[in-house]
Amino acid sequence: MKALTWQGKRHVSVEDVRDPVLAEPTDAIIKVTSAAICGSDLHLYELLGPFLDAGDVLGHETMGEVVEVGSDVTRLQVGDRVVIPFPISCGHCFMCQRGLTTQCETTQVREHGSGARLYGYTKLYGQVPGGQAEYLRVHLADANAVKVGRELPDERYLFLSDILPTAWQAVQYANVPEGGTVAVLGLGPVGQLASRIARLQGFEVLAVDPVQERRDMAERHDIEVYDLSDTLPGDLRERTYWRGPDSVIDAVGMEAHGNPMITLAQQAVTILPDALSRPAMEKAGLDRTAALYAAIDSVRRGGTVSLSGVYAGEADILPMKTLFDKQVSIRMGQCNVHAWIDELLPLAEDPADPLGLGDLVTHEVPLADAPAMYETFQKKQDGCVKVVLKP
């Protein structure tokens, strides 16, 4: 089959790879009808090469049609249309029973001290082949395939695989009080959806991004937007009676604008031999924390910072005096996709499209064009917000 593979830093290519097979009786195989490029994929494109091997198949936002099922699969049949959550969970362990499916004790990658295995996401998370491909092997299929209807286009369902529940969890974790204000830092796909979800739930939303096209998209959904500037925390405090927003969602993560010295350190680590770069990143890695610092600075005293942007540093410096003095709460983590599906599926299928899922995809291209779209997405060119690949 054709699949998008990692070949090196800023180098991905579509190659012929072996078709997936039913390796376990609990597996299923799907023919992929749509796959998306996620902002998290850009971390693989740029920074996390030491944990990848040339030829690894990327992608963790996938849906398609079931074409084969293992002998122990009972919930799926050939022909079912399904969305695949990016974490692989068993559905019955201690963690899964508590809704923490990204911490699944059956699929945890204990070798690296990591949580549940993820599709298309490095040795740290199991090095499982991803879904930017013509076919995908679905592990523990009964617990990890969401059956959906046939009437609506893929783009109304595809985002259930990751960014829609990630945005939903970000708002839940933000603990915005009734009638409160939440600031959203970053208007990539997760930030766009988090802003819309917060508005749908009746909160006042102040969203920040340096890219005009992304701010324009948010404004179409009645979101109040701000450009990124050195005065941002003060601007947000002034807008909120000099207190700051009740909650701030960081939808940017470890590759935020700013922190030039840390940017240099990150780049230096990525060019080391793997034997040196892996331990350096695991033990002494640093993130660009400009967005996190802005969130901590902006949020009101006693407020909550919710992190949905990915962070991977083990040596990051936090402003502990400020956090303690302001009594700031922080919630974060990989999204427990499975826990939110029952709440989100009706919203995805609502004829009124209350979250504007029909207004998120800016680029829909064949799988063959994926390498060019990785570059476009990373550089925020051509108004790129969300890319969907059609194998």
N, C-alpha and C positions, 0 to 999 in steps of 0.2 A: 504494500500500500504506500501511498504518499503520506509523508508526515513532516511537520516543521521540527527541525532538530537544532540543538545548540552546537556550535562548532568552535566558539571562542568568544572573547570579549567583543561585543557589538557585531557579532557574526553569527547569524542564524541562516539556515537554508532548508529548502524543501528537498527531501531525499526519499529514495525507495528504502523502506524498512520492512522487516518481517510482519506479516499479518498477525494480530493477536489471536491466541487460542484459549480454549477453556482449560486452564491449568488446574483448577479446583472445581469440584461439583457445585460450589456456591457461586461460581462466576456466571456472568452473562457477557455477550458481545453485542455492541450497538454499532450501527452504521451512523456516523456522525452527520447530522444535517446542518448544524451551526456550532461554531466555537468562537469564543471571543478572546481578544488580547486584553489582559488585565494589567493595571498599573503595577501589580506585584511581579508580573513577568518582566517588567523593565529592570527590576533588581537583578534578575538572572542575566539579562542582556548586558548590564553594566558592572555589577559588583560581585556577584556570588559565584563567579566562575570557578573558584577553588573547590567548590562542592559539586561541580558538574563534570561529566565526561563528554567528549566529543561524540555526537550521535544521540544524546539524550533527547527524547521527545518531550516537548513542552506543552503547556496548556492545561488549565484547570477549570475552565468555564465551558461546559459541553452539554449538548443534548442531541438526541437522535432517535433512531428506531431500533428496537430489539430484533436481532437477526438469529441469535442462538442463545440457549440457556442451558446451564448445567443441571445435572440430575437432581440436585438438592434444592433447586430454586422453585419456590411455590407461588410467589406473588406476581411473577412476570410471565408473559407469553410472547412468542414471536409475533411481531407486528405492533407491540405496545410502543407508544410514543413517550419518551422519558427524558427527564432532566437529571443530571448527575451532580450531586453536591461535591464540592472539592475535597472535604475531609472524608476519609474512609473509616467508618465506625462499625462496630458490631451490633449496636442497638440494645444490648442486654447487660453489659458489664456495669460495675459500680458507677463509673463516670457517665456512661451513656444514659443510665436510668435517671441521672440527675440533670440531664440536658447538656452535659459538657462533652459533646461528641468529639471535639477536637482534642480531648484528653483521653480518648478511648484506650482502655487498658489492654484490649486485645491487639490493637494495631500500633501502639506506642513504639517509637523508634528509640529503644533504650540504649542502643549503641552510642547515640549522640545526645542522650538525655533530652530528647524532644518528645513532642506530643504525637498525636495520631498521624499515620501516613497520609500524605497529600498527593494528588495527581500532579505530575509534571513539575516537581518542586525539590530538586537537589537531594543529595545523600542525607542531609539533615532530616529530611522527611520521607525517607524510604526509597528515593530514586525510582518512583513508580512512573511508567510511561504515561504521558499526558494525552489530552484530547484534541490538540490542534493537528488532526490527522483524519484519515478517511474512516477508520474504525477505532474503537476503544474497548479494551477489556475492563469490565466493571467488576470490581472485587466485592465479595459479600453482597451480592446484587439485591437480595431481598431487603436489606437494610439501607442500600445506597443508590436506589433508583426511584425517582419520584414520577409516578404516572400522571400524565396531563392529557387534556383534551386535544381534539384534532381541528377545531374550528378556527382557532386564532393563529396568527403567524408566530414563528419561532421567537421573535424578539419580545413577545409578551411573556414568554416562559423562560428563556435562556438565562436571564439574570437571577433566577432563583438558585442557580448553581453557586453563586458567590456574592456579587456586589449588592443585590437587593437585600438579602438577609444581613450582610455585613453592615449596610447602612441602617437597617432596622435595629440591629444590636447596638450600633453606635448611639442611636437616639435613646434606646432603653437604658444603656449604661450611663448616659449623660444625666439622668435623674433630674430632668427639667421640672421645676414646680409648676403647678397649674397656673396658666396665664403668664408663664415666665418667658425669658429670652435666652436663646441659644445662638452662639456664634459658631459657624462652620468654617474651618480653615482648609482651603483647597476645594476647587470645584471640578475635579476630575469626576469620573463616573460615581464613585462612592459619595463624594461630597454633594454632587447634584442630587442623588437620591436621598441622602440624609436630610438635605434642606427641604425637599418636597415632603418627606415623611413627617418632619417636625411641623411644617405648615399644616399638613393634613390633621395633625393631632392638636392643632390650635395654638401652637407656640409662635412667638415672634422670632424670625430668623434673620440673622445678619451674616452674610457669606462673603468670604474673602478669596480673591485669586488674582494673580498678576496678568492673566490672559483675557483680553477683551472678549473674545468669542465665547469663552466659558462664562464670563459674567453676563453676557447677552442671553445665553441659554437659561441661566438661573432667573434672570429678570422676566423671562416669558412665563415663569411659574410663580410670579408675585413674590420673589425673594429680593430682599434689600441687599445690594451688593457693594463691596468696597474693593478698591485696588490695594495691592500689597504696598506698604510704605513704612518708613521708619517711625512714623507717628501712629501706626495702627493701634497698639494697645491703648494709647490716650484717646484716639478717636472712638474706640468702642466703649471706653469708660464714659466719655462725654455723652455718647448716645444713650447710655443707660444710667442717667442720673448720677454720674461720677462713681458708680459702684463697680461697673463691669457686668458682663452677661452672667446670668445665673449658672450657665454651663457653656463649655467650649468643646467642640468636637474637632480633634486633629485628624483630618482625612488626608494628610500629606505623608508623614512618616520620615524614613531615614534619609531620603534624598531631597530634603527641603532646600529651597534657595537660601543662600547665605553660608556661614561657616567655611570660609575659603581654606583655612588651614586644615580643617578636618577633611574637606574635599581632597586636598593634596595627599593626606595620609591614606584615605580610602584608595585613591588611585595607585599609590605606591604599593600597597598590599596586594592589589590585583595583579601586579606584574611580577611578583615573587614566584618562585617554583612552588607547586602545590604543597610540597612537604613543609615549607615554611609559612605559606600564606594561610593554610587551614588553621594551624594552632594560633597564629596571630589573630585571625578573625574570631576564633572561638573564645579566646581568653582576653584579648586586648583590643577587640574591634571597637570602633567609634562610629556613631551615627551623626549625620548632620541634624542637629536638634533645634534649628531655628524655629520651626513650627511649634515644637513642644514648649520651648521657652516662651514664645509669644502667647500660647494658650495659658500657661501658668501666670504670666504677667497680666493677661487680660481678664481672666475669670474673677468674679467678685469673691470677697472673703466668704468662706463657708460654702463656696460653689464646688462644681464637679468638672473635672477634665476627663473626657472620654477619648481614648486612643483607638482609632480604627486603622490608621496608617501603620505599615509594618516597621518595626524596629528590630535590629539584630545585634547591636553593640553590647559588649560585656564590660566595657570600661567607660561608659558614658558618665558625665558629671551632671548631677541634678542640683538645682538650687534648693537644698533642703531647708535652709533658714526661711526662705520665702514660702515654701510649701507648708512648713510647720506653723509659721506666724499667721499665714492667711487661712489656715485650717482647710486646705484644699483636699478633696477626695479625688482619687484617680482610679478609673476602671479601664481595662484593656484586654486584649487577647484575640487570637484567631477566632473567626466567627463560627459559632456552633450552629451551622446551617440547618441541620435537621430539626432543631428545637423551634425554629421560627416558621417552618413551611406551612403549618396549618393556618397560621394567621395571615400569611402573605399570599397563598394561592388564590383566595377569593379576591384580593386586591388586583392581582395580575389578570384575573379573568373578568373583572368588572367591565361591562361594556363602556362605562364612562371613562375608563383608564385614569383613575384619580391620581396616580403617581406619574402620569405622563410618560409611560414606558415607550410609547410611540415616538417620543421626542428625546432620544438619547443617542441613538446610533448616528454617527456622522459619516462613517465609511463602512461600506459592505463590499467585500472583495473576494475573489477566488483564493483558495489556499495558496496557490502559486505566488500570489502577491504579498504574502505574509512578511517576508524579509523587508521589503520596502516599507510596509506599514509599521513594523517595529521602529524603524528609524523616524518615520513621520510622527508617530505617537510620542516617542521619547523627546523629540525636539519641539513638541507642541506646535507643529506646523499645520497649515491648511485647515485651521479650525478643528483639529482632531480632538474629539472627546472620547468616543467609543468606537472600536473597530470590531466588526463581526466578520469571521471567515466562513466561506461556504465551500467545504471540501467537494 
